[in-house]
Amino acid sequence: MRIEQADPKGLIRESYRIEGIAVEECRSIFLDWAIGLPVGTDTTRALKRVLAEYASGAPDHPMTGVLRAGLSEQPVPRRRGGARGRRC
């Protein structure tokens, strides 16, 4: 995956350029990034790509921590709603 596909709006790249950015701001940027990914994008693959591109040069940056947390805390998909196949 090219970096342009993993970070199409450059949000993650720009977050690493912001002097004194706080973890809360990084979380907000991360959410914007995730929402802005094209439908069908493999989020895990995109996360790994942006980590490889940006985090190696800034291991202590708050965004690096947010990206790593996002990679390790992805929810397991589950079905929502009531019981299926139940008849009243």
GUTOR-807807 format. One record per residue: x, y, z of N, C-alpha, C in turn. Coordinates in pm, whole numbers, padded with zeros to 5 digits, always signed. Layout:
BEGIN
XYZXYZXYZ/...
end
This chain:
BEGIN
+00085-00118+00000+00000+00000+00000+00089+00124+00000/+00059+00214-00090+00134+00339-00096+00089+00430+00018/+00178+00520+00060+00145+00610+00169+00029+00702+00131/+00017+00735+00005-00094+00820-00040-00229+00751-00021/-00230+00619-00023-00353+00543+00000-00380+00530+00150/-00274+00516+00228-00289+00499+00372-00320+00629+00445/-00275+00740+00389-00297+00872+00451-00337+00970+00340/-00457+00947+00280-00494+01022+00161-00504+01173+00179/-00537+01220+00295-00549+01364+00318-00424+01421+00387/-00328+01335+00419-00207+01381+00485-00226+01419+00631/-00334+01374+00692-00361+01411+00831-00257+01359+00928/-00218+01233+00910-00119+01174+01000+00016+01242+00979/+00053+01262+00854+00179+01330+00823+00184+01467+00890/+00078+01544+00875+00076+01679+00933+00078+01677+01085/+00018+01576+01146+00018+01570+01293+00160+01558+01347/+00245+01490+01275+00385+01476+01317+00462+01607+01303/+00411+01699+01227+00478+01828+01206+00433+01936+01305/+00329+01909+01382+00276+02008+01475+00358+02006+01604/+00422+02116+01630+00506+02131+01749+00419+02130+01875/+00454+02047+01971+00385+02045+02100+00245+01987+02098/+00212+01907+01998+00078+01849+01989+00055+01753+02107/-00067+01754+02159-00103+01670+02273-00170+01541+02225/-00170+01443+02311-00229+01314+02277-00378+01328+02245/-00447+01417+02313-00590+01437+02285-00611+01488+02143/-00526+01577+02099-00535+01627+01962-00502+01516+01862/-00407+01432+01897-00372+01320+01810-00489+01223+01797/-00559+01200+01906-00676+01111+01900-00783+01168+01808/-00804+01297+01815-00902+01362+01730-00861+01352+01582/-00736+01375+01555-00684+01363+01418-00696+01219+01370/-00665+01124+01458-00676+00983+01424-00819+00948+01385/-00916+00997+01460-01056+00971+01428-01093+01031+01292/-01050+01153+01267-01074+01216+01136-01011+01134+01024/-00890+01085+01049-00820+01003+00951-00899+00876+00922/-00942+00807+01028-01013+00681+01011-01145+00701+00937/-01218+00806+00972-01345+00834+00906-01322+00871+00760/-01211+00935+00730-01183+00981+00595-01125+00877+00501/-01094+00758+00552-01042+00654+00463-01151+00610+00367/-01115+00584+00244-01215+00537+00147-01279+00405+00193/-01406+00390+00161-01477+00266+00193-01402+00149+00133/-01388+00044+00209-01319-00076+00162-01171-00079+00192/-01117+00029+00249-00976+00033+00283-00950-00062+00400/-00845-00139+00391-00804-00227+00500-00737-00138+00606/-00809-00111+00713-00762-00018+00815-00634-00067+00882/-00626-00196+00909-00506-00251+00972-00385-00229+00883/-00402-00254+00757-00291-00235+00661-00252-00088+00653/-00352+00000+00651-00324+00145+00647-00252+00190+00774/-00295+00141+00888-00228+00175+01015-00082+00131+01014/-00060+00009+00970+00078-00042+00964+00163+00043+00869/+00102+00086+00760+00177+00167+00661+00214+00303+00717/+00119+00371+00784+00152+00503+00839+00251+00491+00954/+00240+00384+01031+00339+00362+01138+00479+00344+01078/+00488+00264+00975+00618+00240+00911+00674+00369+00851/+00588+00451+00796+00632+00574+00730+00675+00683+00828/+00596+00704+00933+00616+00821+01018+00671+00792+01158/+00639+00679+01215+00672+00655+01356+00819+00623+01381/+00885+00567+01283+01025+00527+01305+01113+00647+01339/+01083+00762+01283+01160+00882+01311+01113+00959+01434/+01002+00915+01493+00946+00987+01608+00879+00887+01705/+00959+00798+01763+00899+00694+01849+00829+00747+01973/+00866+00865+02020+00805+00922+02140+00694+01022+02110/+00661+01042+01984+00557+01136+01946+00421+01082+01992/+00331+01169+02040+00200+01121+02084+00121+01049+01976/+00137+01088+01850+00064+01020+01744+00112+00876+01728/+00239+00852+01751+00291+00716+01743+00218+00627+01843/+00200+00677+01964+00127+00601+02066-00018+00577+02028/-00082+00678+01971-00222+00666+01929-00233+00563+01816/-00142+00566+01720-00145+00470+01610-00123+00329+01660/-00028+00312+01749-00003+00178+01805-00124+00127+01883/-00186+00215+01958-00306+00176+02033-00418+00138+01936/-00432+00214+01829-00534+00182+01729-00511+00046+01665/-00387+00011+01648-00353-00117+01587-00382-00232+01682/-00360-00210+01811-00378-00319+01907-00519-00327+01964/-00600-00222+01945-00732-00218+02007-00846-00220+01908/-00826-00281+01794-00933-00285+01695-01042-00380+01745/-01166-00332+01741-01276-00415+01791-01303-00534+01700/-01350-00640+01762-01388-00758+01687-01530-00735+01635/-01551-00751+01504-01685-00728+01449-01785-00825+01512/-01902-00774+01542-02006-00860+01595-02141-00812+01542/-02233-00902+01542-02364-00871+01491-02440-00788+01593/-02517-00692+01542-02600-00609+01630-02745-00646+01609/-02824-00610+01705-02968-00632+01691-03015-00749+01773/-03140-00780+01759-03202-00887+01836-03169-01024+01780/-03229-01122+01841-03205-01260+01801-03264-01283+01662/-03191-01354+01581-03238-01386+01447-03304-01523+01450/-03405-01534+01371-03469-01663+01359-03568-01695+01471/-03582-01604+01562-03678-01625+01671-03817-01594+01623/-03905-01674+01660-04046-01649+01626-04121-01625+01755/-04209-01530+01749-04288-01495+01867-04408-01583+01883/
end
